[in-house]
Amino acid sequence: MEFPVQTANPAKVETACLVVPVFKDGDLLPAAAKLDDASERLIGQLIERGDFTAGLGNVQLIPFAPGLNAERLMLVGLGERDKCNEGNFRKALDAAFDALAGLPVGDAAVAMIDVPVPNRDSQWKARMTAEASLRAVYRFTEFKSEPTPAAKLERVTLLVSESDDAEHAKEGARIGAAVGEGINYTRTLGNLPGNVCTPRYLAEQAEQLGKASEGKLEVDILDEAALEELGARTLLSVGRGSEEPSRLIVMRYQGASDPDEAPHVLIGKGITFDTGGISLKPGAEMDEMKFDMCGAASVFGTVKAALAIQPRINLVAVVAAAENMPDGRATKPGDIIKTLKGLTVEVLNTDAEGRLVLCDALTYSERFEPASVIDIATLTGAAIIALGHHATGLLSNDDDLALDILEAGETAWDRAWHLPLWEEYQQQLESNFADLANIGGRPAGTITAACFLSRFADKFPWAHLDIAGTAWQSGKQKGATGRPVGLLTQYLLDREADAQVEK
């Protein structure tokens, strides 16, 4: 999708649909005021007569607008002026683009840069606009014999009232387009069924990204023989009951001027289907366990975004991919496995498998001598109980890293919430027979899962993102969300900014 920026009088802009934001109270915003003047107070009359109420997310399409060059005019409500914040701005964007995606229009012009969002500039607003447009036109129709018609929208012009804002808006649109494409790529990987999206399929996706990158992304795939030789036995133990072989996927992006600059490492849990293994899950909604690789999918999406943006940092992406199935060879409750780090783990529940693949990936990451490591995983149902479906759970062994991630989440509006990682929780993982158990009981399940991972992250600043509540949604709108690609990409952009300041 294209995102040109214009500073022209909106009344003279030629487009199939012109999107204009309106507050419930106060004066019209600059673009809306110019359009109102050019159209003989069309907007003002609609509001005064009650034909349009500017409640948050309310949308009204006006098929003919006299005095304007646009074929259609769309009003989108912003709600009350003093309540306008990042979340409400994004809600208005989503409402507008959802409506646009259902229209037979190939291009639109939007005046959302005019909206005053406290502490957010034109670059941020342009980024959010580009992201919202790409999220809205996304369709997953690969397996439909009669797919829903694709959205026709291919060009969104960003209107800015001040010429000084144009360059900032262009940069914001560039980043937003990259993040939006990364989000949609993540959604597609998450939505694919488990009989298609296997560990080998994810490895093929990495190889395709590498080929398309024109040398910017180096890809290594460790098969089961290589993992056995390496000693990654906990990762291998999860996939023992499956016909699908496990994989460790490593993608390296060199963007810093110094190739030896310490990289930032992202690790994704890639359980392409999770039956629970011998500790079999209940049948209800087990189909949604194809989403158990959304941590890996978000890493792929972030890599895709980074390749488009090309930040001046070094990045390593590691995906631990396996399928967790019950079989005669499958790991059993009570089995003891030796990890790549050398610690032994008593497997009390084979449905706590994500931490088993991640612990070997964390140990593997030590070789990169990283500046930071973030793992992303649909790890615990307890995260949903604690935080619902709004915030990603964040736990870390480094407070500065945690604050950086929280800040990135606020900027991207892909927010996380910091949970404690106190030493007192570690005792729940004690085992009579091994160095530690893979579960710590029902209390504080999200925290004890992170405590387990922390035992393998003692060589570097590390954070864990539990996305069990945010990676997908259930019900009528079932599907992967693409989170937390926005947060992760912003984190990398912030590290680039920090590095440039230090230089």
C-alpha positions as CSV (number, residue, x, y, z in Angstrom):
1,M,0.0,0.0,0.0
2,E,1.2,3.5,-0.8
3,F,1.1,6.4,1.7
4,P,1.9,9.7,0.0
5,V,1.8,12.9,2.1
6,Q,0.1,16.1,0.9
7,T,-0.2,19.7,2.3
8,A,-2.9,20.8,-0.3
9,N,-6.2,22.4,0.7
10,P,-8.4,19.3,1.5
11,A,-11.3,20.7,-0.5
12,K,-9.1,20.5,-3.7
13,V,-7.8,16.9,-3.1
14,E,-9.0,14.5,-5.7
15,T,-9.8,11.2,-4.1
16,A,-12.4,8.5,-4.0
17,C,-13.1,9.1,-0.3
18,L,-12.0,11.9,2.0
19,V,-11.9,11.0,5.7
20,V,-12.4,13.8,8.2
21,P,-12.2,13.6,12.0
22,V,-14.7,15.5,14.1
23,F,-14.9,16.1,17.9
24,K,-18.2,16.0,19.8
25,D,-17.5,19.4,21.2
26,G,-15.7,22.6,20.3
27,D,-14.6,24.0,16.9
28,L,-13.9,21.9,13.8
29,L,-10.3,20.8,13.2
30,P,-8.4,22.8,10.5
31,A,-9.1,20.4,7.6
32,A,-12.7,19.9,8.6
33,A,-13.2,23.7,8.8
34,K,-11.8,24.2,5.3
35,L,-14.1,21.5,4.0
36,D,-17.0,23.0,5.8
37,D,-16.4,26.3,4.2
38,A,-16.0,24.8,0.7
39,S,-19.2,22.7,1.0
40,E,-21.6,25.4,2.2
41,R,-21.4,24.2,5.9
42,L,-22.3,20.6,5.0
43,I,-20.4,19.2,8.0
44,G,-21.7,21.9,10.4
45,Q,-25.3,21.3,9.3
46,L,-25.1,17.6,9.7
47,I,-23.9,18.0,13.3
48,E,-26.4,20.7,14.2
49,R,-29.4,18.7,12.8
50,G,-28.2,15.6,14.7
51,D,-27.7,13.7,11.4
52,F,-24.2,12.9,12.6
53,T,-23.1,12.5,16.2
54,A,-19.3,12.5,16.7
55,G,-19.2,9.8,19.3
56,L,-16.0,7.9,19.4
57,G,-15.8,5.5,16.4
58,N,-19.0,6.7,14.8
59,V,-18.7,6.8,11.0
60,Q,-20.9,8.4,8.5
61,L,-20.4,8.2,4.7
62,I,-21.7,11.1,2.6
63,P,-21.8,9.8,-1.0
64,F,-21.9,13.3,-2.6
65,A,-20.2,16.3,-1.2
66,P,-20.9,19.6,-3.1
67,G,-17.9,22.0,-3.5
68,L,-15.3,19.2,-3.0
69,N,-13.1,17.4,-5.4
70,A,-13.5,14.2,-3.4
71,E,-16.1,11.7,-4.7
72,R,-17.2,10.8,-1.1
73,L,-16.8,12.3,2.3
74,M,-16.5,10.2,5.4
75,L,-16.9,11.7,8.9
76,V,-15.4,9.8,11.8
77,G,-16.2,10.7,15.4
78,L,-13.4,11.3,18.0
79,G,-15.6,11.6,21.0
80,E,-15.0,14.3,23.6
81,R,-12.0,16.5,23.0
82,D,-10.6,16.3,26.5
83,K,-10.6,12.5,26.4
84,C,-8.6,12.2,23.2
85,N,-5.6,10.0,23.9
86,E,-3.6,7.3,22.0
87,G,-6.2,4.6,22.6
88,N,-9.2,6.7,21.4
89,F,-7.2,8.0,18.4
90,R,-6.5,4.4,17.3
91,K,-10.2,3.4,17.9
92,A,-11.2,6.2,15.5
93,L,-8.6,5.1,13.0
94,D,-9.8,1.5,13.2
95,A,-13.4,2.5,12.7
96,A,-12.6,4.7,9.7
97,F,-10.4,2.1,8.0
98,D,-12.8,-0.8,8.7
99,A,-15.5,1.3,6.9
100,L,-13.1,2.2,4.1
101,A,-12.1,-1.4,3.6
102,G,-15.7,-2.3,2.8
103,L,-16.1,0.4,0.2
104,P,-15.3,0.0,-3.6
105,V,-12.6,2.5,-3.4
106,G,-8.9,2.1,-4.3
107,D,-7.7,5.3,-2.8
108,A,-8.6,7.6,0.1
109,A,-7.2,10.7,1.8
110,V,-7.3,11.1,5.5
111,A,-6.9,14.2,7.7
112,M,-6.1,12.4,11.0
113,I,-2.8,14.2,11.4
114,D,-4.8,17.3,12.5
115,V,-6.1,15.5,15.6
116,P,-4.4,16.8,18.8
117,V,-3.1,13.7,20.7
118,P,-1.3,14.8,23.9
119,N,2.5,14.2,23.7
120,R,2.3,12.6,20.2
121,D,3.6,14.3,17.1
122,S,2.7,14.0,13.4
123,Q,5.2,11.2,12.9
124,W,3.5,9.1,15.5
125,K,0.0,9.9,14.1
126,A,1.1,9.0,10.6
127,R,2.6,5.7,11.8
128,M,-0.6,4.8,13.5
129,T,-2.6,5.7,10.4
130,A,-0.5,3.5,8.1
131,E,-0.7,0.6,10.6
132,A,-4.5,0.9,11.0
133,S,-5.0,0.9,7.2
134,L,-3.0,-2.3,6.8
135,R,-4.7,-4.1,9.6
136,A,-8.1,-3.2,8.2
137,V,-7.5,-4.5,4.7
138,Y,-6.1,-7.8,6.0
139,R,-8.0,-10.9,4.9
140,F,-7.1,-14.6,5.6
141,T,-8.8,-16.4,2.7
142,E,-6.2,-19.0,1.7
143,F,-8.5,-22.0,2.4
144,K,-11.8,-20.5,1.3
145,S,-13.2,-22.0,-2.0
146,E,-15.2,-18.7,-2.3
147,P,-13.1,-16.2,-0.5
148,T,-14.4,-12.9,0.8
149,P,-13.5,-10.2,-1.8
150,A,-10.3,-8.5,-1.0
151,A,-10.3,-4.9,0.0
152,K,-9.7,-2.5,-2.9
153,L,-7.9,0.1,-0.9
154,E,-4.3,0.5,-2.2
155,R,-3.4,4.1,-1.6
156,V,-3.9,6.3,1.5
157,T,-2.9,9.9,1.2
158,L,-2.0,11.6,4.5
159,L,-3.1,15.2,4.6
160,V,-1.2,17.6,6.8
161,S,-2.1,21.2,7.5
162,E,1.4,22.4,8.3
163,S,4.1,21.9,5.7
164,D,6.7,21.6,8.5
165,D,5.0,18.3,9.4
166,A,5.3,16.7,6.0
167,E,8.7,15.1,6.4
168,H,7.8,13.8,9.9
169,A,4.6,12.3,8.5
170,K,6.5,10.6,5.6
171,E,8.9,9.0,8.1
172,G,6.0,7.9,10.3
173,A,4.2,6.4,7.3
174,R,7.3,4.5,6.3
175,I,7.7,3.0,9.7
176,G,3.9,2.3,10.0
177,A,3.8,0.6,6.7
178,A,6.7,-1.7,7.7
179,V,5.1,-2.5,11.1
180,G,1.7,-3.0,9.5
181,E,3.1,-5.5,7.0
182,G,5.0,-7.2,9.8
183,I,1.8,-7.5,11.9
184,N,-0.1,-9.0,8.9
185,Y,2.6,-11.5,8.2
186,T,2.5,-12.5,11.9
187,R,-1.3,-12.9,11.7
188,T,-1.1,-15.1,8.6
189,L,1.5,-17.4,10.2
190,G,-0.6,-17.6,13.3
191,N,-3.8,-18.3,11.4
192,L,-2.4,-21.1,9.3
193,P,-3.5,-24.5,10.4
194,G,-1.2,-26.9,12.2
195,N,-1.1,-29.3,9.2
196,V,0.4,-26.5,7.1
197,C,2.4,-24.4,9.5
198,T,4.9,-27.0,10.9
199,P,8.4,-26.5,12.2
200,R,9.7,-27.2,8.8
201,Y,7.3,-24.7,7.3
202,L,8.7,-22.0,9.7
203,A,12.2,-22.9,8.7
204,E,11.2,-22.5,5.0
205,Q,9.7,-19.1,5.8
206,A,13.0,-18.0,7.4
207,E,14.9,-19.1,4.3
208,Q,12.5,-17.2,2.1
209,L,13.0,-14.1,4.2
210,G,16.8,-14.5,3.8
211,K,16.6,-14.9,0.0
212,A,14.3,-11.9,-0.3
213,S,16.6,-9.7,1.9
214,E,19.3,-9.5,-0.8
215,G,22.0,-10.5,1.7
216,K,20.7,-8.5,4.7
217,L,19.5,-11.5,6.6
218,E,21.7,-14.6,7.3
219,V,19.7,-17.8,8.1
220,D,20.8,-21.0,9.8
221,I,18.5,-24.0,10.4
222,L,19.5,-26.6,13.0
223,D,17.7,-29.9,12.3
224,E,17.3,-32.7,14.9
225,A,20.7,-34.2,14.2
226,A,22.3,-30.8,14.8
227,L,20.2,-30.3,17.9
228,E,21.2,-33.7,19.2
229,E,24.9,-33.0,18.7
230,L,24.5,-29.6,20.3
231,G,22.8,-31.1,23.4
232,A,19.5,-29.3,23.1
233,R,17.6,-32.2,24.6
234,T,14.8,-30.3,26.2
235,L,13.8,-28.8,22.9
236,L,14.0,-32.2,21.3
237,S,12.0,-33.8,24.1
238,V,8.9,-31.7,23.3
239,G,8.8,-32.9,19.7
240,R,9.6,-36.6,20.4
241,G,5.9,-37.6,20.1
242,S,5.4,-36.0,16.8
243,E,6.0,-37.1,13.2
244,E,7.1,-33.6,12.5
245,P,10.8,-32.9,13.3
246,S,11.8,-30.0,15.5
247,R,13.9,-27.1,14.3
248,L,15.9,-24.3,15.8
249,I,15.8,-21.3,13.4
250,V,18.4,-18.6,13.6
251,M,18.1,-15.3,11.6
252,R,20.9,-12.7,11.8
253,Y,20.5,-9.1,10.7
254,Q,23.6,-6.9,10.6
255,G,22.5,-3.2,10.6
256,A,25.1,-1.6,12.8
257,S,28.2,-0.1,11.3
258,D,30.3,-2.3,13.6
259,P,29.5,-5.9,12.8
260,D,30.9,-6.9,16.3
261,E,28.4,-4.6,18.1
262,A,26.5,-6.6,20.6
263,P,23.2,-7.7,19.1
264,H,19.7,-7.6,20.5
265,V,18.2,-11.1,20.5
266,L,14.5,-12.0,20.1
267,I,13.5,-15.6,20.9
268,G,10.1,-17.0,19.8
269,K,8.2,-20.0,21.1
270,G,7.2,-21.9,18.0
271,I,5.0,-24.8,19.2
272,T,3.1,-25.2,15.9
273,F,0.4,-27.3,17.6
274,D,0.1,-28.1,21.2
275,T,-2.1,-31.0,22.3
276,G,-0.5,-30.9,25.7
277,G,1.3,-34.1,25.0
278,I,0.7,-36.9,27.5
279,S,-0.8,-34.3,29.8
280,L,-3.5,-34.0,27.1
281,K,-5.6,-30.8,27.0
282,P,-9.4,-30.8,27.0
283,G,-10.9,-31.1,23.6
284,A,-12.9,-27.8,23.8
285,E,-11.1,-25.0,21.8
286,M,-8.1,-27.2,21.3
287,D,-8.1,-26.0,17.7
288,E,-6.8,-22.7,19.0
289,M,-3.6,-24.4,19.9
290,K,-2.4,-23.7,16.4
291,F,-1.8,-20.2,17.9
292,D,0.8,-21.6,20.3
293,M,3.5,-20.5,17.8
294,C,2.4,-16.9,17.9
295,G,5.6,-15.9,19.8
296,A,7.6,-17.3,16.9
297,A,5.2,-15.6,14.4
298,S,5.8,-12.2,16.1
299,V,9.5,-12.7,15.8
300,F,9.1,-13.4,12.1
301,G,6.9,-10.3,11.8
302,T,9.4,-8.1,13.6
303,V,12.2,-9.4,11.4
304,K,10.2,-8.5,8.3
305,A,9.5,-5.0,9.7
306,A,13.2,-4.6,10.5
307,L,14.2,-5.6,7.0
308,A,12.0,-2.9,5.6
309,I,13.0,-0.2,8.1
310,Q,16.7,-1.2,8.3
311,P,17.6,0.1,11.8
312,R,21.3,0.6,12.5
313,I,21.6,-2.2,15.0
314,N,22.5,-5.8,15.0
315,L,19.6,-8.3,15.6
316,V,19.5,-12.0,16.1
317,A,16.1,-13.8,15.9
318,V,15.9,-17.4,17.3
319,V,12.8,-19.6,16.9
320,A,12.5,-22.8,18.8
321,A,10.0,-24.8,16.8
322,A,8.3,-28.1,17.7
323,E,5.0,-29.9,17.7
324,N,3.8,-31.3,21.0
325,M,1.9,-34.6,20.4
326,P,1.1,-37.7,22.5
327,D,2.9,-40.8,21.2
328,G,4.8,-43.9,22.4
329,R,8.0,-41.8,22.2
330,A,6.5,-38.7,23.8
331,T,8.0,-37.3,27.0
332,K,6.0,-38.6,30.1
333,P,5.2,-36.8,33.4
334,G,8.1,-37.6,35.7
335,D,10.7,-37.9,33.0
336,I,13.9,-36.0,33.7
337,I,15.7,-34.2,30.9
338,K,19.1,-32.6,30.7
339,T,19.1,-29.1,29.2
340,L,21.6,-27.5,27.0
341,K,22.8,-25.5,30.0
342,G,23.5,-28.7,31.9
343,L,20.6,-28.3,34.4
344,T,18.2,-31.3,34.8
345,V,14.5,-30.8,34.6
346,E,11.8,-33.0,36.1
347,V,8.8,-32.8,33.7
348,L,5.8,-32.8,35.9
349,N,3.4,-31.7,33.2
350,T,4.1,-32.1,29.5
351,D,1.7,-29.3,28.7
352,A,4.3,-26.9,30.2
353,E,6.4,-27.4,27.1
354,G,7.0,-23.9,25.9
355,R,9.5,-23.2,28.7
356,L,11.3,-26.4,27.7
357,V,12.0,-25.3,24.1
358,L,12.8,-21.7,25.2
359,C,15.3,-22.7,27.9
360,D,17.6,-24.3,25.3
361,A,17.1,-21.3,23.0
362,L,18.1,-19.0,25.8
363,T,21.3,-21.0,26.4
364,Y,22.0,-21.0,22.7
365,S,21.8,-17.2,22.7
366,E,24.7,-16.9,25.1
367,R,27.1,-17.4,22.1
368,F,26.0,-14.0,20.7
369,E,27.1,-12.1,23.8
370,P,23.9,-10.1,23.4
371,A,23.1,-6.6,24.6
372,S,19.6,-7.8,25.5
373,V,17.4,-10.8,25.1
374,I,13.6,-10.9,24.9
375,D,11.7,-14.1,24.6
376,I,8.1,-14.0,23.4
377,A,5.7,-16.9,24.1
378,T,2.1,-17.9,24.5
379,L,3.3,-19.4,27.8
380,T,0.6,-19.5,30.4
381,G,-3.2,-19.4,30.7
382,A,-2.5,-17.7,34.1
383,A,-1.5,-14.6,32.1
384,I,-5.0,-14.3,30.8
385,I,-6.5,-14.6,34.3
386,A,-4.1,-11.9,35.6
387,L,-4.3,-9.4,32.7
388,G,-7.1,-10.4,30.4
389,H,-6.6,-9.8,26.7
390,H,-5.4,-6.2,26.9
391,A,-1.9,-6.3,28.3
392,T,1.1,-8.6,27.6
393,G,2.8,-9.9,30.7
394,L,6.3,-8.7,31.2
395,L,8.9,-10.2,33.6
396,S,12.6,-9.4,33.6
397,N,15.9,-9.8,35.4
398,D,16.9,-6.2,34.5
399,D,14.8,-3.2,35.6
400,D,16.2,-0.9,32.9
401,L,15.3,-3.4,30.2
402,A,11.8,-3.8,31.6
403,L,11.4,0.0,31.6
404,D,12.6,0.2,28.0
405,I,10.0,-2.4,27.0
406,L,7.2,-0.7,28.8
407,E,8.1,2.6,27.1
408,A,8.2,0.9,23.7
409,G,4.8,-0.6,24.4
410,E,3.3,2.8,25.3
411,T,4.7,4.4,22.1
412,A,3.5,1.6,19.9
413,W,0.2,1.3,21.9
414,D,1.0,-2.4,22.2
415,R,1.2,-2.3,26.0
416,A,2.7,-4.6,28.6
417,W,2.5,-4.8,32.3
418,H,5.4,-5.6,34.6
419,L,5.0,-8.5,37.0
420,P,7.5,-9.4,39.8
421,L,10.2,-11.9,39.5
422,W,11.1,-12.2,43.1
423,E,13.4,-14.9,44.5
424,E,10.6,-16.2,46.8
425,Y,8.8,-17.6,43.8
426,Q,11.7,-19.8,42.8
427,Q,11.1,-22.2,45.6
428,Q,7.9,-23.4,43.9
429,L,10.1,-25.0,41.2
430,E,12.0,-27.2,43.6
431,S,12.2,-30.9,42.7
432,N,13.1,-34.0,44.8
433,F,14.7,-35.6,41.8
434,A,16.2,-33.0,39.5
435,D,17.6,-29.5,39.6
436,L,14.2,-28.0,39.0
437,A,10.7,-28.9,38.0
438,N,9.0,-27.5,34.9
439,I,5.9,-26.3,36.8
440,G,5.4,-24.6,40.2
441,G,1.7,-25.3,41.0
442,R,-1.3,-23.1,40.4
443,P,-0.3,-20.0,42.4
444,A,1.4,-17.3,40.3
445,G,1.7,-19.6,37.2
446,T,2.9,-16.8,34.9
447,I,5.6,-15.8,37.4
448,T,6.9,-19.3,38.1
449,A,7.1,-20.0,34.4
450,A,9.3,-16.9,34.0
451,C,11.3,-18.0,37.1
452,F,12.0,-21.3,35.2
453,L,13.3,-19.3,32.2
454,S,15.3,-17.0,34.4
455,R,17.5,-19.9,35.4
456,F,18.7,-20.0,31.8
457,A,19.1,-16.2,31.4
458,D,21.8,-15.4,33.9
459,K,24.4,-14.3,31.4
460,F,22.6,-11.3,29.9
461,P,19.8,-8.7,30.4
462,W,16.7,-10.7,29.7
463,A,12.9,-10.1,29.6
464,H,10.0,-12.5,29.0
465,L,6.8,-11.5,27.3
466,D,3.8,-13.7,28.0
467,I,1.4,-13.1,25.1
468,A,-1.1,-15.8,25.9
469,G,-3.8,-13.2,26.3
470,T,-2.9,-10.9,23.5
471,A,-1.6,-13.0,20.6
472,W,-5.1,-14.0,19.3
473,Q,-8.8,-13.5,19.9
474,S,-11.5,-16.1,20.1
475,G,-15.2,-16.1,19.2
476,K,-16.7,-14.7,16.0
477,Q,-13.5,-12.7,15.2
478,K,-11.2,-15.6,15.9
479,G,-7.7,-15.0,14.6
480,A,-4.2,-13.9,15.4
481,T,-3.7,-10.2,16.3
482,G,-0.1,-9.7,15.3
483,R,0.9,-8.5,18.7
484,P,3.5,-7.7,19.9
485,V,5.2,-6.8,16.6
486,G,4.5,-3.1,17.3
487,L,6.2,-3.2,20.7
488,L,9.2,-5.2,19.5
489,T,9.8,-3.0,16.5
490,Q,9.6,0.1,18.6
491,Y,12.0,-1.4,21.1
492,L,14.6,-2.0,18.4
493,L,14.0,1.6,17.0
494,D,14.6,3.0,20.5
495,R,17.9,1.0,20.8
496,E,19.0,2.4,17.5
497,A,18.2,5.9,18.7
498,D,20.1,5.3,22.0
499,A,23.1,4.0,20.0
500,Q,23.2,7.1,17.8
501,V,23.1,9.4,20.9
502,E,26.0,7.5,22.4
503,K,28.0,8.0,19.2
